[in-house]
Amino acid sequence: MHTHRAQLQLEALGDANRRAMVELLASGGPQPVGMLAAQLPIKRPGVSQPLRILKQAGLVTDLADGTRRIYALDREGIIDLRAYLDRVCAPAAAAAREDDERG
């Protein structure tokens, strides 16, 4: 994964509302903007900008369904983010396992 993309993804997840949108899409599957807005403490017009940021970061994708846009997690983006976090966190996880084994 490119460091720039990882940076965009981590910055996108730095906002509580954007994290909530990712969690809703992870647990509830693809959803239109209105459905996402109904589950969040923000009004429908306030949902579009966070979704645009998540899309630019490669965390969500959208599909036109008539006049609606259906948002879903971007599978490749999530896989890339997971790989990046695994790579970055691997040394700390290995050290913790060693401490547990000695402990």
C-alpha positions in Angstrom: 0.0 0.0 0.0 1.2 3.4 -0.8 2.0 5.6 2.2 0.0 8.5 0.7 -3.1 6.4 0.4 -2.7 5.0 4.0 -2.3 8.6 5.2 -5.6 9.6 3.4 -7.4 6.6 4.8 -6.2 7.2 8.4 -7.1 10.9 8.1 -10.5 10.0 6.8 -11.1 7.7 9.8 -10.0 10.4 12.2 -13.5 11.9 12.2 -16.1 10.2 14.4 -18.9 10.7 11.8 -16.9 9.2 9.0 -15.9 6.2 11.3 -19.5 5.8 12.1 -20.4 5.7 8.4 -17.7 3.0 7.7 -19.0 1.0 10.7 -22.6 1.3 9.4 -21.6 0.1 5.9 -19.5 -2.7 7.4 -22.4 -4.0 9.5 -25.4 -3.1 7.3 -24.0 -3.5 3.8 -24.5 -1.0 1.0 -26.9 1.8 1.8 -28.2 5.0 0.2 -27.3 8.4 1.7 -30.8 8.8 3.3 -30.5 5.6 5.1 -27.0 6.4 6.4 -28.2 9.9 7.5 -31.2 8.4 9.4 -28.7 6.4 11.6 -26.4 9.3 12.3 -26.6 12.4 14.5 -26.2 14.7 11.4 -28.7 15.8 8.8 -28.8 14.3 5.3 -27.0 17.3 3.6 -24.1 16.8 6.1 -23.6 13.2 5.0 -22.4 13.9 1.5 -19.1 15.6 2.3 -17.9 12.9 4.7 -18.8 10.2 2.1 -16.9 12.1 -0.5 -13.8 12.2 1.7 -14.2 8.4 2.4 -14.5 7.8 -1.3 -11.4 9.9 -2.1 -9.5 7.9 0.5 -10.5 4.6 -1.1 -12.6 3.4 1.8 -16.1 3.6 0.2 -17.4 3.3 -3.3 -20.7 4.4 -4.8 -23.1 3.2 -7.4 -25.9 5.1 -9.1 -29.4 3.6 -8.6 -31.7 5.9 -10.5 -31.5 9.2 -8.7 -29.9 7.7 -5.6 -26.3 6.8 -4.8 -25.7 3.6 -3.0 -22.6 3.5 -0.9 -20.6 0.5 0.1 -17.2 -0.3 1.6 -14.4 -0.4 -1.0 -13.2 -3.9 -0.5 -9.8 -3.3 -2.0 -9.3 -0.1 0.0 -10.2 -1.9 3.3 -7.8 -4.8 2.4 -5.0 -2.3 1.7 -5.6 -0.5 4.9 -5.6 -3.7 6.9 -2.3 -4.8 5.2 -0.8 -1.4 6.1 -1.9 -1.6 9.7 -0.6 -5.2 9.9 2.7 -4.2 8.5 3.1 -1.2 10.8 1.9 -2.9 13.9 3.7 -6.2 13.4 6.8 -5.3 15.3 4.8 -4.2 18.4 2.6 -7.3 18.2 5.7 -9.5 18.0 7.3 -7.8 21.0 4.1 -8.2 23.0 4.0 -11.9 22.2 7.6 -12.3 23.3 6.9 -10.4 26.5 3.9 -12.7 27.1 6.0 -15.8 26.5 8.7 -14.7 28.9 6.3 -13.4 31.4 
